[in-house]
Amino acid sequence: MTRIAITGAGGNVGRELLDAFDDSEVLAFTHSEHDDIDSERLDVTDPDDVTEKLDGIDVVIHLAGASSPDADWEAVSATNIQGTKHVLDAAVENAVDRVVFASSNHVVGRYNVDVERDDPETMTLGHAEPVRAEAPPRPDSYYGVSKVACEGLTNYYADVEGLDVVNLRIGWYMTRDALRAEAEDGDPGHVRFARAIWLSPRDCRDVHRQAATVDLPETPVTVNAVSRNDDRFHSITETIRLLGYEPRDNAAEVLD
């Protein structure tokens, strides 16, 4: 049985993945204790702790890190960049088969953005043009910069160490109710942004399941992870082709 470790399992995406793998053993790791999930504490800034905890693991889904788009440089450099390197070093040391890295739409967040609205928390769209997975990075924040750096690390370890790597540029994970709330409370540009990059809970489960389990035609693989939204501008052609992703949800069908 495949053993899958999820770092950052206490976050929204991590919790969604805890029951996403029926045929695998899932081990949840969190930075702090959570009464409502069965997890083990893991400090990604401690390389020895990471190496010890990931011993015997087949696949790591690495979600842990400073997750706020307005996180400061000290937080993202120590937790995101250095923490990701510790996970990759542990993966090599423990002969882990694959690392699925939770990258972000903020890696390319400056594409299509309304330049007069420079707050990543309230991002709005100007005229939306397609953003393919191979688009050069245009981060919108220090958080986005840290994810660019982490993709550089994962790609390096794929090339030099032969590690199977999938970089998922995750959109805006929200429940249907949360999406409706954004549509009710947001300004028009912000609502367009939500409609474009929504990632539904079940599509979130599916894309991570595919990333963790399918045979990869190449490594590293970098793809966008959003639902099949009518208004999307992040291309999922590569996600469908390389991972066999079949998104089922559409923000337009929820809101219209």
PATOR-649024 format. One record per residue (C-alpha): chain; residue number from 1; x, y, z. Coordinates in Angstrom, 2 decimals. Layout:
N
<site unit="A" pos="NUM" X="X" Y="Y" Z="Z"/>
...
END
This chain:
256
<site unit="A" pos="1" X="0.00" Y="0.00" Z="0.00"/>
<site unit="A" pos="2" X="1.26" Y="3.45" Z="-0.95"/>
<site unit="A" pos="3" X="2.08" Y="5.68" Z="2.00"/>
<site unit="A" pos="4" X="1.24" Y="9.32" Z="1.34"/>
<site unit="A" pos="5" X="2.40" Y="12.08" Z="3.67"/>
<site unit="A" pos="6" X="0.54" Y="15.39" Z="3.68"/>
<site unit="A" pos="7" X="2.41" Y="18.29" Z="5.25"/>
<site unit="A" pos="8" X="0.28" Y="21.25" Z="6.29"/>
<site unit="A" pos="9" X="-2.64" Y="18.87" Z="6.74"/>
<site unit="A" pos="10" X="-4.38" Y="21.28" Z="9.11"/>
<site unit="A" pos="11" X="-5.03" Y="23.85" Z="6.37"/>
<site unit="A" pos="12" X="-8.11" Y="23.99" Z="4.17"/>
<site unit="A" pos="13" X="-6.59" Y="22.08" Z="1.27"/>
<site unit="A" pos="14" X="-4.88" Y="19.58" Z="3.56"/>
<site unit="A" pos="15" X="-8.12" Y="18.75" Z="5.34"/>
<site unit="A" pos="16" X="-9.83" Y="18.24" Z="1.99"/>
<site unit="A" pos="17" X="-7.22" Y="15.63" Z="1.04"/>
<site unit="A" pos="18" X="-7.33" Y="13.51" Z="4.17"/>
<site unit="A" pos="19" X="-9.95" Y="11.16" Z="2.73"/>
<site unit="A" pos="20" X="-9.05" Y="11.58" Z="-0.95"/>
<site unit="A" pos="21" X="-6.95" Y="8.41" Z="-1.28"/>
<site unit="A" pos="22" X="-9.01" Y="5.26" Z="-0.79"/>
<site unit="A" pos="23" X="-6.24" Y="2.81" Z="-1.70"/>
<site unit="A" pos="24" X="-3.40" Y="4.47" Z="0.21"/>
<site unit="A" pos="25" X="-2.31" Y="5.06" Z="3.77"/>
<site unit="A" pos="26" X="-2.41" Y="8.79" Z="4.47"/>
<site unit="A" pos="27" X="-0.24" Y="10.29" Z="7.19"/>
<site unit="A" pos="28" X="-1.16" Y="13.83" Z="8.22"/>
<site unit="A" pos="29" X="1.50" Y="16.23" Z="9.49"/>
<site unit="A" pos="30" X="0.71" Y="19.61" Z="11.00"/>
<site unit="A" pos="31" X="2.72" Y="22.41" Z="12.57"/>
<site unit="A" pos="32" X="0.52" Y="22.48" Z="15.68"/>
<site unit="A" pos="33" X="-1.91" Y="20.15" Z="17.39"/>
<site unit="A" pos="34" X="-5.46" Y="19.85" Z="16.07"/>
<site unit="A" pos="35" X="-8.14" Y="18.18" Z="18.12"/>
<site unit="A" pos="36" X="-10.33" Y="17.38" Z="15.13"/>
<site unit="A" pos="37" X="-7.83" Y="15.53" Z="12.94"/>
<site unit="A" pos="38" X="-5.43" Y="12.65" Z="13.57"/>
<site unit="A" pos="39" X="-2.05" Y="14.18" Z="12.85"/>
<site unit="A" pos="40" X="1.57" Y="14.24" Z="13.93"/>
<site unit="A" pos="41" X="3.48" Y="17.45" Z="14.52"/>
<site unit="A" pos="42" X="6.13" Y="18.41" Z="11.98"/>
<site unit="A" pos="43" X="8.34" Y="21.49" Z="11.87"/>
<site unit="A" pos="44" X="9.47" Y="21.97" Z="8.28"/>
<site unit="A" pos="45" X="12.12" Y="24.46" Z="9.43"/>
<site unit="A" pos="46" X="13.87" Y="21.61" Z="11.30"/>
<site unit="A" pos="47" X="15.68" Y="19.42" Z="8.72"/>
<site unit="A" pos="48" X="16.26" Y="16.55" Z="11.16"/>
<site unit="A" pos="49" X="12.59" Y="16.44" Z="12.11"/>
<site unit="A" pos="50" X="11.56" Y="16.41" Z="8.45"/>
<site unit="A" pos="51" X="13.97" Y="13.62" Z="7.55"/>
<site unit="A" pos="52" X="12.84" Y="11.51" Z="10.48"/>
<site unit="A" pos="53" X="9.12" Y="11.98" Z="9.90"/>
<site unit="A" pos="54" X="9.28" Y="11.27" Z="6.16"/>
<site unit="A" pos="55" X="11.13" Y="7.98" Z="6.56"/>
<site unit="A" pos="56" X="9.22" Y="5.17" Z="4.85"/>
<site unit="A" pos="57" X="7.00" Y="7.51" Z="2.82"/>
<site unit="A" pos="58" X="6.27" Y="6.90" Z="-0.88"/>
<site unit="A" pos="59" X="4.67" Y="10.23" Z="-1.86"/>
<site unit="A" pos="60" X="4.81" Y="13.63" Z="-0.16"/>
<site unit="A" pos="61" X="2.12" Y="16.21" Z="-0.80"/>
<site unit="A" pos="62" X="3.85" Y="19.32" Z="0.48"/>
<site unit="A" pos="63" X="1.34" Y="21.96" Z="1.55"/>
<site unit="A" pos="64" X="3.04" Y="23.32" Z="4.67"/>
<site unit="A" pos="65" X="4.19" Y="26.92" Z="4.71"/>
<site unit="A" pos="66" X="3.23" Y="30.52" Z="5.26"/>
<site unit="A" pos="67" X="0.07" Y="30.67" Z="3.17"/>
<site unit="A" pos="68" X="-1.10" Y="34.27" Z="3.33"/>
<site unit="A" pos="69" X="-0.48" Y="36.36" Z="0.19"/>
<site unit="A" pos="70" X="0.53" Y="39.27" Z="2.43"/>
<site unit="A" pos="71" X="3.06" Y="37.25" Z="4.47"/>
<site unit="A" pos="72" X="6.35" Y="39.09" Z="5.00"/>
<site unit="A" pos="73" X="9.69" Y="38.08" Z="3.55"/>
<site unit="A" pos="74" X="11.04" Y="36.62" Z="6.77"/>
<site unit="A" pos="75" X="8.09" Y="34.24" Z="7.04"/>
<site unit="A" pos="76" X="8.09" Y="33.02" Z="3.46"/>
<site unit="A" pos="77" X="11.86" Y="32.68" Z="3.18"/>
<site unit="A" pos="78" X="12.20" Y="30.60" Z="6.35"/>
<site unit="A" pos="79" X="9.06" Y="28.48" Z="6.11"/>
<site unit="A" pos="80" X="8.31" Y="28.24" Z="2.41"/>
<site unit="A" pos="81" X="11.70" Y="28.27" Z="0.73"/>
<site unit="A" pos="82" X="13.91" Y="26.72" Z="3.40"/>
<site unit="A" pos="83" X="11.13" Y="24.39" Z="4.51"/>
<site unit="A" pos="84" X="10.62" Y="23.12" Z="0.98"/>
<site unit="A" pos="85" X="14.34" Y="22.45" Z="0.61"/>
<site unit="A" pos="86" X="14.22" Y="20.40" Z="3.82"/>
<site unit="A" pos="87" X="11.35" Y="18.35" Z="2.42"/>
<site unit="A" pos="88" X="13.22" Y="17.75" Z="-0.84"/>
<site unit="A" pos="89" X="16.40" Y="16.77" Z="0.99"/>
<site unit="A" pos="90" X="14.38" Y="14.36" Z="3.12"/>
<site unit="A" pos="91" X="12.74" Y="12.94" Z="0.00"/>
<site unit="A" pos="92" X="16.14" Y="12.18" Z="-1.51"/>
<site unit="A" pos="93" X="17.52" Y="10.79" Z="1.76"/>
<site unit="A" pos="94" X="14.50" Y="8.52" Z="2.24"/>
<site unit="A" pos="95" X="14.11" Y="7.51" Z="-1.41"/>
<site unit="A" pos="96" X="10.62" Y="9.03" Z="-1.65"/>
<site unit="A" pos="97" X="9.12" Y="8.32" Z="-5.08"/>
<site unit="A" pos="98" X="7.35" Y="11.62" Z="-5.67"/>
<site unit="A" pos="99" X="6.83" Y="15.10" Z="-4.29"/>
<site unit="A" pos="100" X="3.65" Y="17.00" Z="-5.13"/>
<site unit="A" pos="101" X="4.38" Y="20.62" Z="-4.36"/>
<site unit="A" pos="102" X="1.56" Y="23.05" Z="-3.58"/>
<site unit="A" pos="103" X="2.54" Y="26.00" Z="-5.71"/>
<site unit="A" pos="104" X="0.13" Y="28.84" Z="-6.30"/>
<site unit="A" pos="105" X="-1.64" Y="31.04" Z="-8.80"/>
<site unit="A" pos="106" X="0.32" Y="33.85" Z="-7.13"/>
<site unit="A" pos="107" X="3.39" Y="32.67" Z="-9.07"/>
<site unit="A" pos="108" X="1.74" Y="34.26" Z="-12.12"/>
<site unit="A" pos="109" X="-0.47" Y="36.67" Z="-10.22"/>
<site unit="A" pos="110" X="0.58" Y="39.80" Z="-12.08"/>
<site unit="A" pos="111" X="-0.87" Y="38.57" Z="-15.35"/>
<site unit="A" pos="112" X="-4.29" Y="40.10" Z="-16.05"/>
<site unit="A" pos="113" X="-4.40" Y="41.98" Z="-12.76"/>
<site unit="A" pos="114" X="-5.93" Y="45.42" Z="-12.42"/>
<site unit="A" pos="115" X="-2.78" Y="47.44" Z="-11.79"/>
<site unit="A" pos="116" X="-4.71" Y="49.95" Z="-9.68"/>
<site unit="A" pos="117" X="-5.58" Y="47.23" Z="-7.19"/>
<site unit="A" pos="118" X="-2.26" Y="45.96" Z="-5.87"/>
<site unit="A" pos="119" X="-3.48" Y="44.06" Z="-2.82"/>
<site unit="A" pos="120" X="-3.22" Y="40.27" Z="-3.40"/>
<site unit="A" pos="121" X="-6.03" Y="39.72" Z="-0.91"/>
<site unit="A" pos="122" X="-8.46" Y="41.74" Z="-3.04"/>
<site unit="A" pos="123" X="-7.08" Y="40.97" Z="-6.50"/>
<site unit="A" pos="124" X="-9.22" Y="42.11" Z="-9.41"/>
<site unit="A" pos="125" X="-9.07" Y="41.37" Z="-13.12"/>
<site unit="A" pos="126" X="-8.41" Y="43.65" Z="-15.99"/>
<site unit="A" pos="127" X="-8.66" Y="42.20" Z="-19.50"/>
<site unit="A" pos="128" X="-8.00" Y="38.48" Z="-19.02"/>
<site unit="A" pos="129" X="-5.60" Y="36.75" Z="-21.39"/>
<site unit="A" pos="130" X="-4.76" Y="33.02" Z="-21.22"/>
<site unit="A" pos="131" X="-1.97" Y="32.01" Z="-18.83"/>
<site unit="A" pos="132" X="-0.47" Y="28.66" Z="-19.74"/>
<site unit="A" pos="133" X="1.54" Y="26.48" Z="-17.39"/>
<site unit="A" pos="134" X="4.80" Y="27.40" Z="-19.14"/>
<site unit="A" pos="135" X="4.20" Y="31.14" Z="-18.77"/>
<site unit="A" pos="136" X="7.19" Y="32.91" Z="-17.19"/>
<site unit="A" pos="137" X="6.65" Y="33.74" Z="-13.51"/>
<site unit="A" pos="138" X="5.17" Y="37.13" Z="-12.62"/>
<site unit="A" pos="139" X="4.63" Y="36.94" Z="-8.85"/>
<site unit="A" pos="140" X="2.30" Y="39.37" Z="-7.16"/>
<site unit="A" pos="141" X="3.74" Y="39.29" Z="-3.61"/>
<site unit="A" pos="142" X="6.60" Y="37.97" Z="-1.50"/>
<site unit="A" pos="143" X="4.43" Y="34.89" Z="-1.07"/>
<site unit="A" pos="144" X="4.34" Y="34.49" Z="-4.86"/>
<site unit="A" pos="145" X="8.10" Y="35.06" Z="-5.05"/>
<site unit="A" pos="146" X="8.63" Y="32.29" Z="-2.50"/>
<site unit="A" pos="147" X="6.58" Y="29.89" Z="-4.61"/>
<site unit="A" pos="148" X="8.66" Y="30.79" Z="-7.66"/>
<site unit="A" pos="149" X="11.79" Y="29.97" Z="-5.67"/>
<site unit="A" pos="150" X="10.27" Y="26.70" Z="-4.46"/>
<site unit="A" pos="151" X="9.42" Y="25.68" Z="-8.01"/>
<site unit="A" pos="152" X="13.05" Y="26.36" Z="-8.86"/>
<site unit="A" pos="153" X="14.06" Y="24.01" Z="-6.05"/>
<site unit="A" pos="154" X="11.64" Y="21.24" Z="-7.01"/>
<site unit="A" pos="155" X="12.69" Y="21.47" Z="-10.66"/>
<site unit="A" pos="156" X="16.35" Y="21.33" Z="-9.64"/>
<site unit="A" pos="157" X="15.81" Y="18.22" Z="-7.53"/>
<site unit="A" pos="158" X="13.88" Y="16.60" Z="-10.38"/>
<site unit="A" pos="159" X="16.71" Y="17.27" Z="-12.82"/>
<site unit="A" pos="160" X="19.67" Y="16.52" Z="-10.55"/>
<site unit="A" pos="161" X="18.28" Y="13.87" Z="-8.18"/>
<site unit="A" pos="162" X="15.78" Y="12.23" Z="-10.52"/>
<site unit="A" pos="163" X="12.89" Y="12.93" Z="-8.16"/>
<site unit="A" pos="164" X="9.37" Y="12.75" Z="-9.58"/>
<site unit="A" pos="165" X="7.91" Y="16.22" Z="-9.08"/>
<site unit="A" pos="166" X="4.53" Y="17.78" Z="-9.76"/>
<site unit="A" pos="167" X="4.14" Y="21.52" Z="-9.16"/>
<site unit="A" pos="168" X="0.45" Y="22.35" Z="-8.79"/>
<site unit="A" pos="169" X="-0.30" Y="26.04" Z="-9.23"/>
<site unit="A" pos="170" X="-3.40" Y="25.97" Z="-7.09"/>
<site unit="A" pos="171" X="-6.21" Y="28.42" Z="-7.75"/>
<site unit="A" pos="172" X="-8.61" Y="29.74" Z="-5.14"/>
<site unit="A" pos="173" X="-9.88" Y="26.78" Z="-3.11"/>
<site unit="A" pos="174" X="-13.38" Y="27.54" Z="-1.81"/>
<site unit="A" pos="175" X="-16.56" Y="25.72" Z="-1.02"/>
<site unit="A" pos="176" X="-19.63" Y="26.57" Z="-3.08"/>
<site unit="A" pos="177" X="-21.02" Y="28.62" Z="-0.21"/>
<site unit="A" pos="178" X="-17.77" Y="30.58" Z="0.10"/>
<site unit="A" pos="179" X="-17.80" Y="31.27" Z="-3.64"/>
<site unit="A" pos="180" X="-21.36" Y="32.55" Z="-3.41"/>
<site unit="A" pos="181" X="-20.36" Y="34.79" Z="-0.50"/>
<site unit="A" pos="182" X="-17.49" Y="36.27" Z="-2.55"/>
<site unit="A" pos="183" X="-19.92" Y="36.96" Z="-5.38"/>
<site unit="A" pos="184" X="-22.34" Y="38.72" Z="-3.04"/>
<site unit="A" pos="185" X="-19.79" Y="40.84" Z="-1.18"/>
<site unit="A" pos="186" X="-17.04" Y="41.55" Z="-3.73"/>
<site unit="A" pos="187" X="-16.65" Y="44.29" Z="-6.30"/>
<site unit="A" pos="188" X="-17.13" Y="43.25" Z="-9.97"/>
<site unit="A" pos="189" X="-13.43" Y="42.83" Z="-10.73"/>
<site unit="A" pos="190" X="-12.86" Y="40.76" Z="-7.61"/>
<site unit="A" pos="191" X="-15.87" Y="38.58" Z="-8.44"/>
<site unit="A" pos="192" X="-14.49" Y="37.99" Z="-11.95"/>
<site unit="A" pos="193" X="-11.23" Y="36.93" Z="-10.35"/>
<site unit="A" pos="194" X="-13.01" Y="34.45" Z="-8.07"/>
<site unit="A" pos="195" X="-15.03" Y="33.05" Z="-10.97"/>
<site unit="A" pos="196" X="-11.86" Y="32.58" Z="-13.00"/>
<site unit="A" pos="197" X="-9.59" Y="30.80" Z="-10.52"/>
<site unit="A" pos="198" X="-12.03" Y="28.87" Z="-8.33"/>
<site unit="A" pos="199" X="-10.94" Y="25.37" Z="-7.35"/>
<site unit="A" pos="200" X="-13.83" Y="23.37" Z="-5.91"/>
<site unit="A" pos="201" X="-13.37" Y="20.86" Z="-3.09"/>
<site unit="A" pos="202" X="-13.94" Y="17.79" Z="-5.24"/>
<site unit="A" pos="203" X="-11.75" Y="19.10" Z="-8.08"/>
<site unit="A" pos="204" X="-9.10" Y="19.85" Z="-5.44"/>
<site unit="A" pos="205" X="-9.24" Y="16.23" Z="-4.31"/>
<site unit="A" pos="206" X="-9.15" Y="14.95" Z="-7.87"/>
<site unit="A" pos="207" X="-6.20" Y="17.00" Z="-9.08"/>
<site unit="A" pos="208" X="-4.10" Y="16.10" Z="-6.04"/>
<site unit="A" pos="209" X="-5.07" Y="12.44" Z="-6.37"/>
<site unit="A" pos="210" X="-3.96" Y="12.45" Z="-10.00"/>
<site unit="A" pos="211" X="-0.77" Y="14.33" Z="-9.20"/>
<site unit="A" pos="212" X="0.15" Y="11.82" Z="-6.51"/>
<site unit="A" pos="213" X="-0.71" Y="8.60" Z="-8.31"/>
<site unit="A" pos="214" X="-0.59" Y="8.75" Z="-12.12"/>
<site unit="A" pos="215" X="2.41" Y="7.68" Z="-14.17"/>
<site unit="A" pos="216" X="4.16" Y="10.87" Z="-15.22"/>
<site unit="A" pos="217" X="5.22" Y="11.24" Z="-18.85"/>
<site unit="A" pos="218" X="8.02" Y="13.56" Z="-17.70"/>
<site unit="A" pos="219" X="9.44" Y="15.22" Z="-14.63"/>
<site unit="A" pos="220" X="9.15" Y="17.90" Z="-13.43"/>
<site unit="A" pos="221" X="5.53" Y="18.66" Z="-14.32"/>
<site unit="A" pos="222" X="4.13" Y="22.14" Z="-13.65"/>
<site unit="A" pos="223" X="0.41" Y="22.68" Z="-14.20"/>
<site unit="A" pos="224" X="-2.47" Y="24.93" Z="-13.19"/>
<site unit="A" pos="225" X="-5.08" Y="23.59" Z="-10.79"/>
<site unit="A" pos="226" X="-8.44" Y="25.32" Z="-11.22"/>
<site unit="A" pos="227" X="-11.93" Y="24.03" Z="-11.92"/>
<site unit="A" pos="228" X="-13.48" Y="24.02" Z="-15.41"/>
<site unit="A" pos="229" X="-14.73" Y="27.57" Z="-14.96"/>
<site unit="A" pos="230" X="-16.19" Y="29.28" Z="-18.03"/>
<site unit="A" pos="231" X="-14.28" Y="32.43" Z="-17.04"/>
<site unit="A" pos="232" X="-10.92" Y="30.79" Z="-16.35"/>
<site unit="A" pos="233" X="-7.77" Y="32.23" Z="-17.86"/>
<site unit="A" pos="234" X="-5.34" Y="29.71" Z="-16.34"/>
<site unit="A" pos="235" X="-4.98" Y="26.95" Z="-18.91"/>
<site unit="A" pos="236" X="-5.79" Y="23.45" Z="-17.69"/>
<site unit="A" pos="237" X="-4.96" Y="21.81" Z="-21.03"/>
<site unit="A" pos="238" X="-1.62" Y="20.68" Z="-19.64"/>
<site unit="A" pos="239" X="-3.24" Y="19.45" Z="-16.42"/>
<site unit="A" pos="240" X="-5.66" Y="17.32" Z="-18.40"/>
<site unit="A" pos="241" X="-2.97" Y="16.00" Z="-20.76"/>
<site unit="A" pos="242" X="-0.20" Y="15.29" Z="-18.26"/>
<site unit="A" pos="243" X="-2.21" Y="14.24" Z="-15.20"/>
<site unit="A" pos="244" X="-5.47" Y="12.97" Z="-16.66"/>
<site unit="A" pos="245" X="-7.33" Y="15.59" Z="-14.63"/>
<site unit="A" pos="246" X="-11.09" Y="15.70" Z="-15.29"/>
<site unit="A" pos="247" X="-12.53" Y="18.78" Z="-13.54"/>
<site unit="A" pos="248" X="-16.25" Y="18.59" Z="-12.87"/>
<site unit="A" pos="249" X="-17.18" Y="21.93" Z="-11.31"/>
<site unit="A" pos="250" X="-17.71" Y="25.33" Z="-12.87"/>
<site unit="A" pos="251" X="-18.05" Y="28.63" Z="-11.01"/>
<site unit="A" pos="252" X="-20.55" Y="29.84" Z="-13.59"/>
<site unit="A" pos="253" X="-22.89" Y="26.94" Z="-12.80"/>
<site unit="A" pos="254" X="-22.74" Y="27.84" Z="-9.11"/>
<site unit="A" pos="255" X="-23.30" Y="31.57" Z="-9.51"/>
<site unit="A" pos="256" X="-25.49" Y="31.97" Z="-12.59"/>
END
